[in-house]
Amino acid sequence: MNTLLTLGWNEAFGCYAEKEQLARIITTGQNTYQGLTINGPCHLKLTGKVSHSITEKYDLPAVGDWVVTDPHQQVIQQIIPRRSSFVRNVAGNQDQRQVIAANLDEIWLVMSLNHDLNLPRLNRYIINAWDSGALPVIILTKADLIADSTMIIKEIQLEHPGIDVLVCSAKTGVGLEDLQARLTHYRTIALVGSSGIGKSTLINQLAGRDLQLTGDIREDDGRGRHTTTSRNLLAVQHAWLVDTPGMREFGLWSTGEQLNQTFEDIAELAESCRFGDCAHGSEPGCAVTSAIAQGRLSAERFKDYQKLQRELAYLEKRKRETELKKRR
């Protein structure tokens, strides 16, 4: 039998209802939700009152959310405020937050050590992960496909010193013990990454059984076939894992604060520039351009920083314009 503790409940949520009326969302559908209570699974819909209060995708129940149900556990009466959420901007120019998963303790940013390894994409994930309120962890899979990953690991560790970098192979079992050691205290962990990098395979290996469908690796690009089509909250050892579909487009939804936290090396260099408003171009006494010239900072990393800085500035501008339109 489940308890609120084994479902991942945290006392920080406070008191909202009788424990029998609390449910955790484990998967979402088209206007329907599957929850898990201390008495087992239940199927839920939104009440009319809650449904009418929804103004954007962010307000909808997401995998990992806690909700208050009715005594018969058929409808969602209230969504309990989240203590963390991994969010992205929806595709297109709508500027709407979409919750990938809620009430997370960790976010595993998964990339494979073959053709999929893309450091600019990793930076995008990290920015939103720092903004989530959960702890980001970098997971490098398919270690069996590369002879020596030492230099890659060192580069990532230097660029992101505040984040654990773990290397594993679901095929050989290398590094799985380090991941299993984190599956304790019924913590909730989301696995995020592009399609075919081995998220579902990794979950199956950690669980010791097939919880998710997997696909074979394609010979042309060394990537697995896309199999996960929805977000699911899965019980693995003494933790909850959220397997997410691969995201071809990952829109930022964050601030400059998380940008500087992700690019801490550049932010620290900028503080040493002669001028406070240095654009890091041709200005004299620029610590950033000096570091690039001396080989202490990658020119590619700085270009990525500038690109993301422009994207976030444009996002903030559009959000302000949207707010002004709402007030008129």
C-alpha positions in Angstrom: 0.0 0.0 0.0 1.2 3.5 -0.8 1.8 6.2 1.7 2.1 9.9 0.9 5.8 9.6 1.7 6.4 6.8 -0.8 4.6 8.8 -3.4 7.1 11.6 -2.9 5.1 13.9 -0.6 7.1 16.6 1.1 5.9 18.4 4.3 6.9 21.7 2.6 3.6 21.4 0.7 1.7 22.0 4.0 -1.9 20.8 4.7 -4.4 20.9 2.0 -7.0 18.1 2.5 -7.5 14.6 4.0 -4.7 12.4 2.8 -7.2 10.1 1.0 -8.1 13.1 -1.3 -4.5 13.7 -2.4 -3.3 12.3 -5.7 -0.1 12.6 -7.7 -0.3 12.9 -11.4 1.6 10.1 -13.1 0.5 10.7 -16.7 -1.6 13.2 -18.7 -3.9 12.8 -21.6 -6.4 14.9 -23.6 -8.3 16.6 -20.8 -7.8 13.5 -18.7 -5.2 12.6 -16.0 -4.1 9.4 -14.3 -3.2 9.9 -10.7 -1.9 7.7 -7.9 -3.3 7.9 -4.3 -2.5 6.0 -1.2 -5.2 3.6 -2.2 -4.0 3.1 -5.8 -4.5 4.6 -9.2 -7.4 6.8 -10.3 -8.6 8.6 -13.4 -9.3 12.3 -13.1 -10.8 15.2 -14.9 -10.8 18.9 -14.1 -13.8 20.5 -12.4 -15.4 23.2 -14.3 -14.2 25.8 -11.8 -10.5 24.7 -12.2 -10.9 24.4 -16.0 -12.2 28.0 -16.3 -9.2 29.2 -14.2 -6.7 27.9 -16.7 -5.2 30.8 -18.7 -2.1 29.2 -20.1 -0.5 25.7 -20.5 1.5 26.4 -17.3 -1.7 26.2 -15.3 -2.6 22.7 -16.5 -1.8 19.7 -14.3 1.6 18.2 -15.2 3.3 14.9 -14.4 4.6 15.1 -10.9 1.9 17.5 -9.7 0.0 17.0 -6.5 -3.8 17.6 -6.7 -6.7 17.6 -4.3 -9.5 15.3 -5.5 -13.1 14.8 -4.5 -14.0 12.0 -2.0 -14.7 9.7 -5.0 -11.4 10.6 -6.7 -13.0 11.4 -10.0 -12.2 15.1 -10.4 -9.3 17.5 -9.7 -10.5 20.3 -7.3 -7.2 22.0 -6.8 -3.6 21.9 -8.0 -1.2 22.2 -5.1 1.4 25.0 -5.7 4.6 23.4 -7.1 7.9 23.5 -5.2 9.8 23.1 -8.5 9.0 22.7 -12.2 11.1 22.2 -15.3 9.6 24.6 -17.9 10.1 25.4 -21.5 8.7 27.9 -23.9 6.1 26.3 -26.3 7.0 26.0 -29.9 6.3 28.9 -32.2 5.9 32.6 -31.2 3.3 32.2 -28.5 5.5 32.8 -25.4 3.7 30.4 -23.2 5.3 28.3 -20.4 4.8 24.6 -20.6 5.6 22.4 -17.6 7.6 19.3 -18.6 7.5 17.9 -15.1 6.7 19.2 -11.6 7.9 18.9 -8.0 11.3 17.6 -9.0 14.3 17.1 -6.8 16.8 16.5 -9.6 16.8 17.0 -13.4 19.1 14.6 -15.3 20.2 16.3 -18.5 21.0 13.3 -20.7 23.3 13.3 -23.7 25.0 10.4 -25.4 28.7 10.2 -26.0 28.4 9.8 -29.8 26.8 11.9 -32.5 24.2 13.5 -30.2 26.8 15.3 -27.9 25.9 18.9 -28.4 27.3 21.4 -25.8 25.2 24.4 -27.0 22.0 22.3 -26.6 23.3 21.3 -23.1 23.7 24.9 -22.2 20.0 25.5 -23.1 18.9 22.7 -20.9 21.1 23.9 -18.0 19.7 27.5 -18.1 16.1 26.2 -17.7 17.2 23.6 -15.2 18.7 26.2 -12.9 15.5 28.2 -13.2 13.4 25.1 -12.2 14.3 25.0 -8.5 15.6 21.4 -8.8 19.2 20.3 -8.9 20.6 19.7 -12.4 22.8 16.7 -13.1 24.6 15.9 -16.4 24.3 12.3 -17.5 26.5 11.1 -20.4 25.2 7.8 -21.8 26.5 5.3 -24.2 30.1 5.4 -22.8 30.7 2.1 -24.6 30.6 3.9 -28.0 33.7 6.1 -27.3 37.2 4.9 -26.6 38.1 7.7 -24.2 35.7 10.3 -22.8 38.2 11.9 -20.4 38.7 15.2 -22.4 35.0 15.6 -23.0 34.2 15.2 -19.3 36.9 17.6 -18.3 35.6 20.2 -20.7 32.1 19.9 -19.3 33.2 20.0 -15.7 35.3 23.1 -16.3 32.4 24.9 -18.0 29.8 23.8 -15.3 31.7 23.3 -12.0 28.6 23.4 -9.9 27.0 20.4 -11.6 27.8 16.7 -11.2 28.8 15.0 -14.4 28.1 11.2 -14.5 29.1 8.8 -17.3 27.4 5.5 -17.8 26.6 2.7 -20.3 23.3 0.8 -20.1 25.0 -1.8 -22.4 28.0 -2.6 -20.2 26.7 -1.4 -16.8 29.5 1.1 -16.3 28.4 4.0 -14.0 25.0 2.6 -13.2 25.9 2.2 -9.5 26.5 5.9 -9.2 23.0 6.6 -10.7 21.3 4.0 -8.5 22.9 5.6 -5.4 20.7 8.7 -6.1 17.5 6.8 -6.2 16.7 7.2 -2.5 14.1 8.8 -0.2 11.4 8.7 -2.9 12.9 11.6 -4.7 11.5 12.7 -8.0 13.9 12.9 -11.0 13.2 13.9 -14.6 15.3 12.7 -17.5 15.5 15.3 -20.2 17.2 15.1 -23.6 16.7 14.7 -27.3 15.3 11.6 -29.0 17.2 8.3 -29.2 19.9 9.0 -26.6 18.9 6.1 -24.3 16.7 7.6 -21.6 14.2 4.8 -21.7 16.9 2.1 -21.9 18.6 3.7 -18.9 15.4 3.7 -16.9 14.9 0.0 -17.7 18.5 -0.8 -16.6 18.0 1.1 -13.3 14.7 -0.6 -12.7 16.0 -4.1 -13.5 13.0 -4.7 -15.8 11.4 -3.2 -18.9 9.2 -0.3 -17.8 9.6 1.6 -21.1 9.7 0.6 -24.8 13.1 1.1 -26.4 14.3 1.1 -30.0 17.5 -0.2 -31.7 20.3 2.1 -32.6 20.3 3.3 -36.2 23.5 2.6 -38.1 23.5 6.0 -40.0 23.8 8.3 -37.0 24.3 6.0 -34.0 21.1 7.1 -32.3 18.3 5.1 -30.9 14.8 5.1 -32.4 12.3 7.4 -30.7 10.0 5.4 -28.5 8.7 7.6 -25.7 5.6 9.5 -26.7 4.3 10.9 -23.4 5.6 11.9 -20.0 5.3 9.2 -17.3 6.1 9.1 -13.6 7.7 5.7 -12.9 8.6 4.0 -9.6 12.2 2.9 -9.8 13.9 1.5 -6.6 13.1 4.1 -3.9 12.6 7.0 -6.3 10.3 8.4 -9.0 11.6 8.9 -12.5 10.0 11.0 -15.2 10.7 9.7 -18.7 10.1 12.5 -21.2 9.8 12.4 -25.0 12.7 13.7 -27.0 12.5 17.5 -27.6 13.4 18.6 -31.1 12.8 22.2 -30.2 13.6 23.6 -26.7 12.5 27.1 -26.1 14.1 29.1 -23.3 12.0 30.4 -20.5 14.3 32.0 -18.0 16.2 35.1 -17.1 19.7 36.6 -17.3 20.4 35.4 -13.8 20.2 31.8 -14.9 22.2 32.6 -18.0 25.1 34.0 -15.8 24.8 30.9 -13.6 25.2 28.6 -16.6 28.1 30.7 -18.0 29.6 31.5 -14.7 33.1 31.6 -16.2 32.1 34.4 -18.6 30.2 36.3 -15.9 33.2 36.3 -13.7 35.5 37.5 -16.5 33.0 40.3 -17.3 33.4 41.7 -13.8 37.1 42.3 -14.5 36.5 44.4 -17.7 37.6 48.0 -17.5 34.2 49.3 -18.4 31.0 48.2 -16.6 29.0 48.3 -19.9 31.6 46.5 -21.9 30.1 44.7 -24.9 33.1 42.4 -25.1 34.0 43.5 -28.6 36.8 46.0 -29.4 36.7 47.8 -26.1 40.1 48.3 -24.4 40.6 46.3 -21.2 38.1 43.6 -22.0 38.8 40.6 -19.8 36.6 38.3 -22.0 38.3 39.0 -25.3 41.6 38.8 -23.6 40.7 35.3 -22.2 39.7 34.2 -25.7 43.0 35.4 -27.2 44.9 33.6 -24.5 43.0 30.4 -25.0 41.4 30.5 -21.5 37.9 30.8 -22.9 36.5 29.0 -26.0 35.4 31.4 -28.7 32.6 28.9 -29.5 31.3 29.0 -25.9 31.3 32.8 -25.9 29.4 32.9 -29.2 26.8 30.5 -27.7 26.6 32.8 -24.6 25.9 35.8 -26.9 23.3 33.9 -28.9 21.4 32.9 -25.7 21.7 36.4 -24.3 20.1 37.8 -27.3 17.3 35.2 -27.3 16.5 35.8 -23.6 16.5 39.6 -24.2 14.1 39.2 -27.1 11.9 36.9 -24.9 11.8 39.5 -22.2 10.8 42.1 -24.7 8.0 40.0 -26.1 6.7 39.2 -22.6 6.6 42.9 -21.7 4.7 43.6 -24.9 2.2 40.8 -24.1 1.7 42.2 -20.6 1.0 45.7 -22.0 -1.6 44.3 -24.4 -3.4 42.5 -21.6 -3.6 45.7 -19.6 -5.2 47.7 -22.4 
